[in-house]
Amino acid sequence: MGPSVRRSSRSATTGLAAAVEELEQAPVAAAHGDACSRNLLVPTHGQGFVLIDFGFFGLAPVGFDLGQLLIGEVQLGERSADCLPALEARCLPAYVDGLCAEGLDVDLGVVRRAHALQMLLFSGLSALP
């Protein structure tokens, strides 16, 4: 972790209460709770995937599952963090499309902000040694 990332992360801690309050106002939806690539089975023939391991299933702010999907393999050292912007650019609109297909019409900007807050609170700050 570079010095600028460390400084930005530390400065974010001054606004934690506001970040939590803002996140509490985000729409909620069903969440897998541990939506990592290891819990997505992709068939060798056909399309789509099958989710497994619903031990943490419940309601969470929209975008909750995106965090683990995007950074899980980075945290394990199996993927470079360099790929995160491109992955997020593809996954965020697809996630919103999926919400819409299931009858939950949430603006992309709302999901993007909730996702960013969750990344800060659940992943970003815990990365500081």
BAKE-401369 format. One record per residue (C-alpha): x, y, z; residue in three letters. Coordinates in steps of 0.5 Angstrom, whole numbers. Layout:
+-------+-------+-------+-----+
:    c1 :    c2 :    c3 : res :
+-------+-------+-------+-----+
:     X :     Y :     Z : ALA :
...
+-------+-------+-------+-----+
END
This chain:
+-------+-------+-------+-----+
:    c1 :    c2 :    c3 : res :
+-------+-------+-------+-----+
:     0 :     0 :     0 : MET :
:     3 :     7 :    -2 : GLY :
:     4 :    13 :     2 : PRO :
:    -2 :    17 :    -1 : SER :
:    -7 :    11 :    -1 : VAL :
:    -5 :    10 :     7 : ARG :
:    -6 :    18 :     8 : ARG :
:   -13 :    18 :     4 : SER :
:   -15 :    12 :     8 : SER :
:   -13 :    15 :    15 : ARG :
:   -17 :    22 :    13 : SER :
:   -23 :    18 :    11 : ALA :
:   -23 :    15 :    19 : THR :
:   -25 :    22 :    21 : THR :
:   -32 :    22 :    17 : GLY :
:   -34 :    14 :    19 : LEU :
:   -40 :    16 :    23 : ALA :
:   -43 :    20 :    17 : ALA :
:   -41 :    15 :    12 : ALA :
:   -45 :    10 :    17 : VAL :
:   -51 :    14 :    17 : GLU :
:   -51 :    15 :    10 : GLU :
:   -50 :     8 :     8 : LEU :
:   -56 :     6 :    13 : GLU :
:   -60 :    11 :     8 : GLN :
:   -59 :     6 :     2 : ALA :
:   -64 :     2 :    -1 : PRO :
:   -63 :    -5 :     2 : VAL :
:   -64 :   -12 :    -2 : ALA :
:   -63 :   -19 :    -1 : ALA :
:   -55 :   -21 :    -1 : ALA :
:   -51 :   -27 :    -1 : HIS :
:   -47 :   -25 :     4 : GLY :
:   -41 :   -28 :     1 : ASP :
:   -41 :   -27 :    -6 : ALA :
:   -34 :   -29 :    -8 : CYS :
:   -32 :   -33 :   -14 : SER :
:   -31 :   -39 :   -10 : ARG :
:   -39 :   -39 :    -9 : ASN :
:   -41 :   -38 :   -16 : LEU :
:   -41 :   -45 :   -20 : LEU :
:   -40 :   -43 :   -28 : VAL :
:   -43 :   -49 :   -32 : PRO :
:   -38 :   -52 :   -37 : THR :
:   -44 :   -51 :   -42 : HIS :
:   -50 :   -46 :   -43 : GLY :
:   -50 :   -39 :   -39 : GLN :
:   -51 :   -36 :   -32 : GLY :
:   -48 :   -39 :   -26 : PHE :
:   -50 :   -42 :   -19 : VAL :
:   -50 :   -39 :   -13 : LEU :
:   -48 :   -44 :    -7 : ILE :
:   -46 :   -43 :     1 : ASP :
:   -52 :   -38 :     3 : PHE :
:   -50 :   -38 :    10 : GLY :
:   -49 :   -31 :    11 : PHE :
:   -56 :   -29 :     6 : PHE :
:   -60 :   -23 :     9 : GLY :
:   -62 :   -16 :     7 : LEU :
:   -56 :   -11 :     6 : ALA :
:   -55 :    -4 :     3 : PRO :
:   -55 :    -5 :    -5 : VAL :
:   -48 :    -7 :    -8 : GLY :
:   -46 :   -11 :    -2 : PHE :
:   -44 :   -17 :    -5 : ASP :
:   -40 :   -13 :   -11 : LEU :
:   -35 :   -12 :    -6 : GLY :
:   -33 :   -19 :    -4 : GLN :
:   -34 :   -21 :   -12 : LEU :
:   -29 :   -15 :   -14 : LEU :
:   -24 :   -15 :    -9 : ILE :
:   -24 :   -22 :    -6 : GLY :
:   -19 :   -25 :   -11 : GLU :
:   -14 :   -19 :   -10 : VAL :
:   -14 :   -20 :    -2 : GLN :
:   -12 :   -27 :    -3 : LEU :
:    -6 :   -25 :    -8 : GLY :
:    -9 :   -28 :   -14 : GLU :
:   -11 :   -22 :   -18 : ARG :
:    -8 :   -16 :   -18 : SER :
:   -11 :    -9 :   -16 : ALA :
:   -10 :    -6 :   -23 : ASP :
:   -16 :   -10 :   -26 : CYS :
:   -21 :    -7 :   -20 : LEU :
:   -23 :     0 :   -24 : PRO :
:   -24 :    -4 :   -31 : ALA :
:   -28 :   -10 :   -27 : LEU :
:   -32 :    -5 :   -23 : GLU :
:   -34 :    -1 :   -29 : ALA :
:   -37 :    -8 :   -32 : ARG :
:   -40 :   -11 :   -26 : CYS :
:   -43 :    -4 :   -23 : LEU :
:   -48 :    -3 :   -29 : PRO :
:   -49 :   -11 :   -29 : ALA :
:   -51 :   -11 :   -22 : TYR :
:   -56 :    -5 :   -23 : VAL :
:   -59 :    -9 :   -29 : ASP :
:   -60 :   -15 :   -25 : GLY :
:   -63 :   -11 :   -19 : LEU :
:   -68 :    -8 :   -25 : CYS :
:   -69 :   -15 :   -28 : ALA :
:   -72 :   -17 :   -21 : GLU :
:   -76 :   -11 :   -20 : GLY :
:   -72 :    -7 :   -16 : LEU :
:   -71 :     0 :   -20 : ASP :
:   -65 :     3 :   -16 : VAL :
:   -61 :     9 :   -20 : ASP :
:   -54 :     7 :   -22 : LEU :
:   -51 :    13 :   -18 : GLY :
:   -54 :    11 :   -11 : VAL :
:   -51 :     4 :   -12 : VAL :
:   -45 :     6 :   -14 : ARG :
:   -45 :    11 :    -8 : ARG :
:   -47 :     5 :    -3 : ALA :
:   -42 :     0 :    -6 : HIS :
:   -36 :     6 :    -5 : ALA :
:   -38 :     7 :     2 : LEU :
:   -39 :    -1 :     4 : GLN :
:   -32 :    -2 :     0 : MET :
:   -29 :     4 :     5 : LEU :
:   -32 :     1 :    11 : LEU :
:   -32 :    -7 :    10 : PHE :
:   -25 :    -7 :     6 : SER :
:   -21 :    -1 :     5 : GLY :
:   -20 :     1 :    13 : LEU :
:   -19 :    -6 :    15 : SER :
:   -13 :    -6 :    10 : ALA :
:    -9 :    -1 :    14 : LEU :
:    -4 :    -5 :    18 : PRO :
+-------+-------+-------+-----+
END
